[in-house]
Amino acid sequence: MDRPIRVLVGKPGLDGHDRGAKVIARALRDAGMEVIYTGLRLTPEQIVQAAIQEDVDVVALSVLSGAHNHLLPKVVELLKAENAYDEILVIGGGVIPEEDIPFLKEKGIQEIFTPGTPTTVTIDFIKENLKRV
């Protein structure tokens, strides 16, 4: 790899809590990744545009608002519309009920990390599942 893994950490929707997103952003940075944190309350469209402009390898979405079944698939749909999904690993995290995870994976989210997941698990998943060559 000639450059660090670039990760966009996004908080789609109206969720105002970002402690978890900041924790994961710091952990990814400490693991040598370049992290772009978009801040709170962005639309899926804004997140996808930022991901494309920043030429990221990974989009990591954090949702605690309960709107994950709408917001996360919407990001995947928009990435596909921009022909960017095949190059970008899309993962999600936050307070997401176990029973919703199969639906989200079916919609194109490669992995879901729930509270309490060690950051090393997320870091290893990213390194092992990166789509770029």
ABEGO torsion letter per residue (X at the ends): XABBBBBBBBBBEABABAAAAAAAAAAAAAAGBBBBBAEBGBBAAAAAAAAAAAGBABBBBBBAAGAAAAAAAAAAAAAAAAGAAAABBBBBBEBBBAAAAAAAAAAGBABBBBBGBBAAAAAAAAAAABABX
